[in-house]
C-alpha cells in the first residue's frame, strides 16, 4: 500500500511515493520552465524599464529547484558522486552569506541590483540548477534539455534579427551613446547585452554542430544544422570579441572532434563558416544599411563601413544607460581615482575594468565588497551612482569579479568546483556519444569566455545546468 502522510490521499502525497524516474522528469520540467520563462519575462524590458521581471523568472524556477534538490536528498535519489559537488556548492552559499553580512547594501547583496539579480540568492539558485542538471537520469532527458536550450536560442536570434534591422523596434543597442554612435542596431536577443547574447550563442553552437555531425535522424540533424548556422551568424553580428573569437574556438573544437570521431564534419563546418562570412559581411555594411551616424546634431556624419568591435561601448551602455547601475562614461575624466581610458580601445577598456577590480580585491580579499556590490567601493564624489563617471559594476572577467565581490575564498571554491566538473566531464567523454561531448564542450567554452565575460541571469543558468549534466553522467551511460 502506498505511503501517505497523516492518512491523506495517495495523490496528495505524490512526492513521498514518487519513483526515481518521475523525479528525473520533474527535474527536467523545472529546468525547461526556466528556459521558457526567462525570455518571455524579458520581453517587457524591450518596451518598458521593468528590471525586476527577469529576476522573477529566476526566483520562481529557483524556488522549485530548491524544493526538488531537497526532495532528491530526502528520497535518497541523489547519487553519492554528487555529494562532493553539493558540499562545495553549500560552502559557496555559506560564503556568499558571509560576504552579504560584510557588504555595503544588504538588499542588493541578497536580491542583486535591478536588472542584474545576481545577489546571494542567485548563488543558491545556480547551485540547485547544477544539481538538477546532474540528476536527469537518462540521455533522453538530457537531449530534451539541450533541444529546449536550442529552441530558446533560435527564439533569441529571431528577436535579435528584428533588433539588427532598421525597423524601429525598441532596443537598448540601437544606439551606443558612450561611443557616440546612433542607429548602429546591434542584436542582443533577450539576454540584455550583445556580449551576453554572444556568450549564449557560442555556448550552444558547439553541441548543435556535433548534433548535426552525428545524429542519424534526418529531421533532428537538420534542426541542429540550422541552429549551428544561425548561431554562427548572430555571434559574429554582435561585434564583440567573445562573439568572433569564441565562435572561432567553437568551430575549431567541433572540427577536431568531428574528424577524430569521423562524423559528417566537412558539410557542417562549411555551413558554419559560410554563415560566419555572411555575418561578417552584414556587420561590415551595417553602417550604410542602418544609416549609422556619429552624432545626433544637424551636421552629423555617417559612420564608415567596416567590421569593428564595440565591447567598451556595449559594457557601459548596458550598465549606465540600460540599467543605471554604473556611472556614465566620460572621456579624460580626471576625478576618478582609477584614472581614465579610451572606450574605443579594447585593451584600455578591459584593462581599466581589471585594474579597478584588482584594487577592490586588495582592499577586501576575504569577503569582497558584497554580492552585486562592486560599484559601491568605487564611489568617489557622491552616493548617487550615476554622479560618479566611469565607475562600473561588472569586471568582464568572471573569476576576478567573484574575488572582488565575494572574496578570494569564493573564487577558489568556484574554480575548485569547475576543476572537479572538468575532470569528471573529460573522463566521461572518452568513448561516449556526441551529446555528452557537446554538453561538456559547452561548459569548457563558457569557462574560457569568462576570462573576458560576465555572468548574467539570462545566460548563466544554462551554463550551470550543462555543468551539472557533465558531472551527473554515470559510468555505464553513453
RODO-2510 file (C-alpha; in nm, 4 decimals, decimal comma):
residues 478
     n   res          X          Y          Z
     1     x     0,0000     0,0000     0,0000
     2     x     0,1438     0,3463    -0,0946
     3     x     0,2755     0,5589     0,1872
     4     x     0,0737     0,8607     0,2984
     5     x     0,1186     1,1419     0,5447
     6     x    -0,1471     1,1837     0,8151
     7     x    -0,3658     0,9255     0,6348
     8     x    -0,4346     1,1615     0,3439
     9     x    -0,4932     1,0507    -0,0139
    10     x    -0,2239     0,8959    -0,2280
    11     x    -0,2412     1,1793    -0,4813
    12     x    -0,1707     1,4401    -0,2149
    13     x     0,1464     1,2502    -0,1283
    14     x     0,2855     1,2105    -0,4785
    15     x     0,6254     1,3365    -0,3662
    16     x     0,6510     1,0724    -0,0965
    17     x     0,5636     0,7968    -0,3453
    18     x     0,7499     0,9422    -0,6420
    19     x     0,9705     0,6968    -0,8291
    20     x     1,3238     0,7928    -0,9254
    21     x     1,2294     0,8129    -1,2949
    22     x     0,9476     1,0525    -1,2109
    23     x     1,1865     1,2599    -1,0023
    24     x     1,4187     1,2928    -1,3015
    25     x     1,1297     1,4050    -1,5235
    26     x     1,0264     1,6702    -1,2705
    27     x     1,3849     1,7992    -1,2651
    28     x     1,3752     1,8286    -1,6435
    29     x     1,0449     2,0171    -1,6346
    30     x     1,1784     2,2710    -1,3860
    31     x     1,4850     2,3416    -1,5994
    32     x     1,2778     2,3733    -1,9159
    33     x     1,0370     2,6032    -1,7306
    34     x     1,3245     2,8441    -1,6767
    35     x     1,4126     2,8304    -2,0471
    36     x     1,0552     2,9353    -2,1252
    37     x     1,0005     3,1933    -1,8532
    38     x     1,3256     3,3850    -1,8856
    39     x     1,2866     3,5034    -2,2491
    40     x     0,9117     3,5536    -2,2044
    41     x     0,9613     3,7599    -1,8891
    42     x     1,2436     3,9537    -2,0565
    43     x     1,0182     4,0785    -2,3372
    44     x     0,8802     4,3726    -2,1339
    45     x     1,2351     4,5035    -2,0949
    46     x     1,2409     4,5806    -2,4655
    47     x     0,9420     4,8106    -2,4283
    48     x     0,9468     4,9353    -2,0660
    49     x     1,2033     4,9567    -1,7884
    50     x     1,0708     4,6808    -1,5616
    51     x     1,4009     4,5448    -1,4401
    52     x     1,2682     4,3082    -1,1746
    53     x     1,0806     4,0923    -1,4265
    54     x     1,3706     3,8629    -1,5363
    55     x     1,4667     3,8239    -1,1722
    56     x     1,1169     3,6911    -1,1079
    57     x     1,1740     3,4166    -1,3670
    58     x     1,4915     3,3138    -1,1862
    59     x     1,3198     3,3286    -0,8467
    60     x     1,0160     3,1216    -0,9498
    61     x     1,2168     2,8398    -1,1033
    62     x     1,4873     2,8742    -0,8385
    63     x     1,2388     2,8029    -0,5601
    64     x     1,1146     2,4932    -0,7436
    65     x     1,4776     2,3856    -0,7898
    66     x     1,5485     2,4209    -0,4163
    67     x     1,2440     2,2090    -0,3314
    68     x     1,3381     1,9295    -0,5700
    69     x     1,7037     1,9257    -0,4666
    70     x     1,5794     1,8754    -0,1116
    71     x     1,3423     1,6006    -0,2286
    72     x     1,6300     1,4242    -0,4032
    73     x     1,8329     1,4067    -0,0830
    74     x     1,5268     1,3202     0,1255
    75     x     1,4326     1,0284    -0,1008
    76     x     1,7989     0,9235    -0,1347
    77     x     1,7672     0,9630    -0,5110
    78     x     2,0771     1,1843    -0,5259
    79     x     2,3806     0,9699    -0,6179
    80     x     2,6828     0,9701    -0,3903
    81     x     2,9020     1,1100    -0,6677
    82     x     2,7206     1,4435    -0,6207
    83     x     2,7944     1,4747    -0,2509
    84     x     3,1304     1,6492    -0,3006
    85     x     2,9965     1,8982    -0,5626
    86     x     2,6955     1,9588    -0,3380
    87     x     2,9291     2,0227    -0,0455
    88     x     3,1283     2,2785    -0,2467
    89     x     2,8071     2,4469    -0,3592
    90     x     2,6905     2,4586     0,0014
    91     x     3,0191     2,6214     0,1003
    92     x     2,9703     2,8787    -0,1785
    93     x     2,6245     2,9642    -0,0443
    94     x     2,7601     2,9969     0,3101
    95     x     3,0437     3,2217     0,1949
    96     x     2,8024     3,4378    -0,0060
    97     x     2,6123     3,4932     0,3207
    98     x     2,9398     3,5941     0,4908
    99     x     3,0009     3,8358     0,2036
   100     x     2,6455     3,9686     0,2334
   101     x     2,6977     4,0390     0,6031
   102     x     3,0087     4,2456     0,5167
   103     x     2,8569     4,4222     0,2150
   104     x     2,7661     4,7847     0,1511
   105     x     2,3964     4,7236     0,0807
   106     x     2,2212     4,4207     0,2321
   107     x     1,9200     4,4374    -0,0008
   108     x     2,1321     4,4474    -0,3164
   109     x     2,3547     4,1723    -0,1762
   110     x     2,0539     3,9494    -0,1163
   111     x     1,8496     4,0067    -0,4316
   112     x     2,1024     4,1672    -0,6649
   113     x     2,0882     4,5063    -0,8354
   114     x     1,7935     4,5966    -1,0586
   115     x     1,8281     4,4104    -1,3850
   116     x     2,1205     4,2028    -1,2571
   117     x     1,9560     3,9955    -0,9803
   118     x     2,2825     3,8183    -0,9030
   119     x     2,2881     3,8558    -0,5275
   120     x     2,3328     3,5827    -0,2678
   121     x     2,0087     3,4100    -0,3724
   122     x     2,1392     3,3617    -0,7256
   123     x     2,4304     3,1592    -0,5864
   124     x     2,1765     2,9297    -0,4218
   125     x     1,9575     2,9077    -0,7323
   126     x     2,2505     2,8387    -0,9664
   127     x     2,3754     2,5650    -0,7366
   128     x     2,0338     2,3995    -0,7410
   129     x     2,0192     2,4194    -1,1215
   130     x     2,3576     2,2434    -1,1227
   131     x     2,2280     1,9633    -0,9010
   132     x     1,9061     1,9221    -1,1018
   133     x     2,1061     1,9104    -1,4244
   134     x     2,3153     1,6350    -1,2684
   135     x     2,0007     1,4359    -1,1864
   136     x     1,8204     1,3970    -1,5181
   137     x     1,8785     1,0238    -1,5207
   138     x     1,8771     0,9424    -1,8926
   139     x     2,0284     1,0620    -2,2175
   140     x     1,6768     1,1154    -2,3474
   141     x     1,6100     1,3703    -2,0727
   142     x     1,9428     1,5420    -2,1333
   143     x     1,8755     1,5611    -2,5041
   144     x     1,5355     1,7143    -2,4363
   145     x     1,7036     1,9753    -2,2185
   146     x     1,9580     2,0540    -2,4901
   147     x     1,6853     2,0778    -2,7556
   148     x     1,4912     2,3183    -2,5335
   149     x     1,8032     2,5325    -2,4976
   150     x     1,8490     2,5370    -2,8745
   151     x     1,4861     2,6390    -2,9312
   152     x     1,5397     2,9173    -2,6792
   153     x     1,8497     3,0215    -2,8742
   154     x     1,6565     3,0329    -3,2024
   155     x     1,3854     3,2457    -3,0393
   156     x     1,6542     3,4830    -2,9144
   157     x     1,8000     3,5011    -3,2662
   158     x     1,4615     3,5858    -3,4161
   159     x     1,4344     3,8762    -3,1758
   160     x     1,7955     3,9662    -3,2484
   161     x     1,7136     3,9817    -3,6199
   162     x     1,4384     4,2356    -3,5531
   163     x     1,6834     4,4395    -3,3447
   164     x     1,9609     4,4302    -3,6055
   165     x     1,7443     4,5632    -3,8897
   166     x     1,6433     4,9322    -3,9150
   167     x     1,2791     4,8571    -3,8335
   168     x     1,2411     5,0971    -3,5413
   169     x     1,1995     4,8155    -3,2887
   170     x     1,2735     4,9361    -2,9330
   171     x     1,6238     4,8214    -2,8461
   172     x     1,8822     4,9341    -2,5935
   173     x     2,1540     4,8835    -2,8537
   174     x     2,0042     5,0743    -3,1416
   175     x     2,2453     5,3442    -3,0240
   176     x     2,5771     5,3215    -2,8425
   177     x     2,5834     5,6567    -2,6647
   178     x     2,9222     5,6012    -2,4955
   179     x     3,0773     5,5764    -2,8438
   180     x     2,8523     5,8485    -2,9915
   181     x     2,7126     5,6035    -3,2461
   182     x     2,3467     5,6186    -3,3396
   183     x     2,1421     5,3710    -3,5448
   184     x     2,4114     5,1066    -3,5008
   185     x     2,1453     4,8386    -3,4282
   186     x     2,3391     4,5641    -3,2511
   187     x     2,1451     4,2455    -3,1649
   188     x     2,1186     4,1412    -2,8007
   189     x     1,8255     3,8999    -2,8269
   190     x     1,6504     3,8871    -2,4916
   191     x     1,9709     3,8450    -2,2922
   192     x     2,0241     4,2126    -2,2076
   193     x     2,3529     4,2716    -2,3918
   194     x     2,5246     4,1757    -2,7208
   195     x     2,8107     4,0344    -2,5111
   196     x     2,5699     3,8136    -2,3138
   197     x     2,3992     3,7172    -2,6410
   198     x     2,7313     3,6165    -2,7974
   199     x     2,8157     3,4077    -2,4896
   200     x     2,4868     3,2206    -2,5200
   201     x     2,5280     3,1594    -2,8940
   202     x     2,8845     3,0297    -2,8752
   203     x     2,7961     2,8044    -2,5824
   204     x     2,5053     2,6486    -2,7766
   205     x     2,6678     2,6406    -3,1206
   206     x     2,9093     2,3639    -3,0193
   207     x     2,6563     2,0926    -2,9200
   208     x     2,4410     2,1967    -3,2170
   209     x     2,7363     2,1381    -3,4501
   210     x     2,8096     1,7960    -3,3003
   211     x     2,4416     1,7045    -3,3246
   212     x     2,4439     1,7939    -3,6941
   213     x     2,7523     1,5770    -3,7458
   214     x     2,6416     1,2651    -3,5637
   215     x     2,2624     1,2484    -3,5316
   216     x     2,1136     0,9797    -3,7545
   217     x     1,7550     1,1078    -3,7635
   218     x     1,7232     1,3434    -4,0614
   219     x     1,4809     1,5997    -3,9130
   220     x     1,6829     1,6261    -3,5957
   221     x     2,0053     1,6612    -3,7931
   222     x     1,8570     1,9456    -3,9976
   223     x     1,7404     2,1172    -3,6786
   224     x     2,0899     2,1020    -3,5302
   225     x     2,2446     2,2255    -3,8541
   226     x     2,0090     2,5237    -3,8678
   227     x     2,0912     2,6072    -3,5068
   228     x     2,4663     2,5870    -3,5649
   229     x     2,4421     2,8092    -3,8736
   230     x     2,2066     3,0695    -3,7243
   231     x     2,4059     3,0927    -3,4014
   232     x     2,7250     3,1460    -3,6019
   233     x     2,5630     3,4274    -3,7993
   234     x     2,4451     3,6220    -3,4964
   235     x     2,7539     3,5567    -3,2842
   236     x     2,9582     3,7473    -3,5416
   237     x     2,6955     4,0212    -3,5779
   238     x     2,7178     4,1082    -3,2056
   239     x     3,0555     4,2665    -3,2916
   240     x     3,2236     4,1874    -2,9620
   241     x     3,5385     3,9851    -2,9019
   242     x     3,3552     3,6931    -2,7432
   243     x     3,1304     3,6624    -3,0484
   244     x     3,4055     3,6286    -3,3081
   245     x     3,6905     3,4757    -3,1071
   246     x     3,4564     3,2444    -2,9160
   247     x     3,2969     3,1207    -3,2364
   248     x     3,6376     3,0571    -3,3943
   249     x     3,7331     2,8448    -3,0936
   250     x     3,3974     2,6673    -3,1089
   251     x     3,4391     2,5768    -3,4771
   252     x     3,7970     2,4592    -3,4204
   253     x     3,6861     2,2320    -3,1360
   254     x     3,3987     2,0960    -3,3477
   255     x     3,6362     2,0210    -3,6366
   256     x     3,8784     1,8333    -3,4111
   257     x     3,6037     1,6263    -3,2500
   258     x     3,4318     1,5593    -3,5830
   259     x     3,7492     1,4445    -3,7553
   260     x     3,8583     1,2229    -3,4657
   261     x     3,5130     1,0623    -3,4357
   262     x     3,4597     1,0501    -3,8137
   263     x     3,1375     1,2484    -3,8278
   264     x     2,9836     1,4480    -4,1144
   265     x     3,2288     1,7234    -4,0345
   266     x     3,3011     1,8942    -4,3666
   267     x     2,9460     1,9937    -4,4588
   268     x     2,8606     2,1212    -4,1090
   269     x     3,1793     2,3257    -4,0808
   270     x     3,1321     2,4718    -4,4290
   271     x     2,7806     2,5832    -4,3345
   272     x     2,9053     2,7449    -4,0131
   273     x     3,1884     2,9197    -4,1964
   274     x     2,9505     3,0422    -4,4662
   275     x     2,7136     3,1932    -4,2125
   276     x     3,0128     3,3357    -4,0258
   277     x     3,1136     3,5028    -4,3512
   278     x     2,7615     3,6326    -4,4072
   279     x     2,7570     3,7703    -4,0539
   280     x     3,0926     3,9377    -4,1089
   281     x     2,9769     4,0907    -4,4360
   282     x     2,6474     4,2021    -4,2816
   283     x     2,8363     4,3694    -3,9982
   284     x     3,0726     4,5350    -4,2481
   285     x     2,7948     4,7086    -4,4424
   286     x     2,5619     4,7611    -4,1441
   287     x     2,6531     5,1317    -4,1005
   288     x     2,5299     5,2031    -4,4543
   289     x     2,2242     4,9797    -4,4253
   290     x     2,1200     5,1249    -4,0893
   291     x     2,2263     5,4826    -4,1544
   292     x     2,4658     5,4873    -3,8615
   293     x     2,5650     5,8387    -3,7525
   294     x     2,8417     5,9653    -3,5259
   295     x     2,6199     6,2267    -3,3577
   296     x     2,2582     6,3430    -3,3484
   297     x     2,3280     6,7036    -3,4467
   298     x     2,2351     6,8643    -3,7759
   299     x     2,5923     6,8335    -3,9017
   300     x     2,6263     6,4702    -3,8019
   301     x     2,8399     6,2490    -4,0213
   302     x     2,7712     5,8929    -4,1253
   303     x     2,9895     5,6190    -3,9860
   304     x     3,2153     5,4365    -4,2266
   305     x     3,1608     5,0724    -4,3192
   306     x     3,3877     4,8080    -4,1702
   307     x     3,3949     4,5418    -3,9017
   308     x     3,4670     4,6850    -3,5585
   309     x     3,4500     4,5603    -3,2016
   310     x     3,2273     4,7681    -2,9752
   311     x     3,2973     4,5989    -2,6406
   312     x     3,3630     4,9163    -2,4398
   313     x     3,0515     5,0893    -2,5702
   314     x     2,8376     4,7809    -2,5062
   315     x     2,9643     4,7430    -2,1493
   316     x     2,8858     5,0998    -2,0490
   317     x     2,5644     5,1178    -2,2499
   318     x     2,4421     4,8079    -2,0659
   319     x     2,5303     4,9244    -1,7150
   320     x     2,4805     5,3008    -1,7321
   321     x     2,2162     5,3705    -1,9994
   322     x     2,0164     5,0459    -1,9731
   323     x     2,0252     4,9681    -1,6004
   324     x     2,1714     5,2782    -1,4309
   325     x     2,3886     5,0589    -1,2079
   326     x     2,7166     5,2284    -1,3051
   327     x     2,8424     5,5766    -1,3785
   328     x     2,8310     5,7218    -1,7280
   329     x     3,1422     5,7158    -1,9426
   330     x     3,3291     6,0450    -1,9526
   331     x     3,6446     6,0680    -2,1615
   332     x     3,9541     6,2106    -1,9932
   333     x     3,7820     6,2184    -1,6561
   334     x     4,0447     6,3285    -1,4046
   335     x     3,8328     6,2886    -1,0895
   336     x     3,8061     5,9084    -1,0834
   337     x     4,0890     5,7572    -0,8714
   338     x     4,1161     5,4743    -1,1275
   339     x     4,2171     5,7245    -1,3947
   340     x     4,0694     5,7444    -1,7438
   341     x     4,0675     5,5321    -2,0573
   342     x     3,9631     5,5361    -2,4229
   343     x     3,6371     5,3450    -2,4505
   344     x     3,7008     5,2718    -2,8207
   345     x     4,0127     5,0722    -2,7268
   346     x     3,9655     4,7068    -2,6348
   347     x     4,2843     4,6852    -2,4327
   348     x     4,2182     5,0074    -2,2428
   349     x     3,8530     4,9225    -2,1733
   350     x     3,9200     4,5760    -2,0340
   351     x     4,2433     4,6892    -1,8671
   352     x     4,0566     4,9663    -1,6835
   353     x     3,7981     4,7204    -1,5506
   354     x     4,0553     4,4635    -1,4390
   355     x     4,2820     4,7208    -1,2762
   356     x     3,9917     4,8719    -1,0812
   357     x     3,8637     4,5302    -0,9724
   358     x     4,2124     4,4236    -0,8608
   359     x     4,2187     4,7233    -0,6242
   360     x     3,8916     4,6083    -0,4690
   361     x     4,0276     4,2551    -0,4239
   362     x     4,3300     4,4031    -0,2479
   363     x     4,1047     4,6066    -0,0169
   364     x     3,8537     4,3266     0,0532
   365     x     4,0397     3,9979    -0,0012
   366     x     3,8233     3,7754     0,2201
   367     x     3,4583     3,8806     0,1960
   368     x     3,4748     4,1102    -0,1063
   369     x     3,2570     4,4182    -0,1468
   370     x     2,9405     4,2053    -0,1292
   371     x     2,7319     4,0174    -0,3894
   372     x     2,6462     4,2584    -0,6731
   373     x     2,8064     4,5408    -0,4694
   374     x     3,1093     4,6022    -0,6918
   375     x     3,0169     4,9622    -0,7733
   376     x     2,9930     5,0889    -0,4142
   377     x     3,3627     5,0913    -0,3134
   378     x     3,4332     5,2911    -0,6305
   379     x     3,2040     5,5864    -0,5480
   380     x     3,4236     5,8909    -0,5070
   381     x     3,2143     6,2067    -0,5190
   382     x     2,8512     6,1145    -0,4492
   383     x     2,6370     5,8341    -0,3088
   384     x     2,4358     5,8596    -0,6292
   385     x     2,5900     5,6006    -0,8613
   386     x     2,5176     5,7976    -1,1780
   387     x     2,7042     6,1002    -1,0447
   388     x     3,0345     5,9096    -1,0456
   389     x     3,1659     5,8901    -1,4039
   390     x     3,3413     5,5725    -1,5163
   391     x     3,2581     5,3560    -1,2127
   392     x     3,1471     5,0063    -1,3173
   393     x     2,9501     4,7113    -1,1796
   394     x     3,0998     4,4239    -1,3815
   395     x     3,4683     4,3405    -1,4352
   396     x     3,4231     4,1276    -1,7517
   397     x     3,6498     3,8679    -1,6041
   398     x     3,4181     3,6455    -1,4037
   399     x     3,6925     3,4954    -1,1898
   400     x     3,8186     3,8390    -1,0910
   401     x     3,4586     3,9518    -1,0390
   402     x     3,3944     3,6713    -0,7906
   403     x     3,7065     3,7615    -0,5959
   404     x     3,6170     4,1317    -0,5923
   405     x     3,2532     4,0882    -0,4886
   406     x     3,2596     3,7804    -0,2650
   407     x     3,6250     3,7409    -0,1823
   408     x     3,9128     3,5189    -0,2851
   409     x     3,7665     3,2160    -0,0986
   410     x     3,4574     3,2292    -0,3239
   411     x     3,6720     3,2402    -0,6366
   412     x     3,8737     2,9442    -0,5070
   413     x     3,5557     2,7461    -0,4345
   414     x     3,4195     2,8159    -0,7832
   415     x     3,7452     2,7193    -0,9532
   416     x     3,7610     2,4044    -0,7402
   417     x     3,4074     2,3065    -0,8413
   418     x     3,4888     2,3692    -1,2060
   419     x     3,8101     2,1644    -1,1878
   420     x     3,6055     1,8782    -1,0458
   421     x     3,3476     1,9255    -1,3203
   422     x     3,6093     1,9300    -1,5948
   423     x     3,7909     1,6229    -1,4619
   424     x     3,4703     1,4209    -1,4334
   425     x     3,3437     1,5507    -1,7665
   426     x     3,6674     1,4770    -1,9513
   427     x     3,6839     1,1225    -1,8133
   428     x     3,3243     1,0620    -1,9112
   429     x     3,3728     1,1847    -2,2679
   430     x     3,6155     0,9035    -2,3505
   431     x     3,4252     0,6628    -2,5686
   432     x     3,0931     0,8419    -2,5142
   433     x     2,8488     0,9817    -2,7679
   434     x     2,8240     1,3310    -2,9119
   435     x     2,5629     1,4504    -2,6627
   436     x     2,7924     1,4122    -2,3657
   437     x     3,0842     1,5676    -2,5513
   438     x     2,8658     1,8529    -2,6743
   439     x     2,7439     1,9466    -2,3279
   440     x     3,0924     1,9139    -2,1812
   441     x     3,2343     2,1282    -2,4635
   442     x     2,9771     2,3981    -2,3901
   443     x     3,0968     2,4119    -2,0301
   444     x     3,4610     2,4429    -2,1401
   445     x     3,3798     2,7183    -2,3910
   446     x     3,1832     2,9136    -2,1314
   447     x     3,4676     2,8951    -1,8801
   448     x     3,7145     3,0174    -2,1425
   449     x     3,4839     3,3026    -2,2442
   450     x     3,4514     3,4111    -1,8809
   451     x     3,8105     3,5380    -1,8960
   452     x     3,6599     3,8405    -2,0739
   453     x     3,2954     3,7656    -1,9974
   454     x     3,0354     3,8257    -1,7308
   455     x     2,7730     3,6140    -1,5618
   456     x     2,4114     3,7220    -1,6168
   457     x     2,0779     3,5726    -1,5143
   458     x     1,9647     3,5265    -1,8755
   459     x     2,2580     3,3002    -1,9707
   460     x     2,4419     3,1730    -1,6608
   461     x     2,1650     2,9308    -1,5515
   462     x     2,2111     2,7396    -1,8792
   463     x     2,5798     2,7025    -1,8014
   464     x     2,5049     2,5684    -1,4523
   465     x     2,2549     2,3183    -1,5961
   466     x     2,5092     2,1969    -1,8526
   467     x     2,7850     2,1778    -1,5903
   468     x     2,5557     1,9604    -1,3811
   469     x     2,4921     1,7362    -1,6803
   470     x     2,8677     1,6996    -1,7326
   471     x     2,9067     1,5767    -1,3738
   472     x     2,5897     1,3698    -1,3491
   473     x     2,6510     1,1016    -1,6121
   474     x     2,7075     0,7573    -1,4701
   475     x     2,9906     0,5350    -1,5895
   476     x     2,7609     0,2945    -1,7715
   477     x     2,5755     0,5676    -1,9622
   478     x     2,6698     0,6859    -2,3086
***
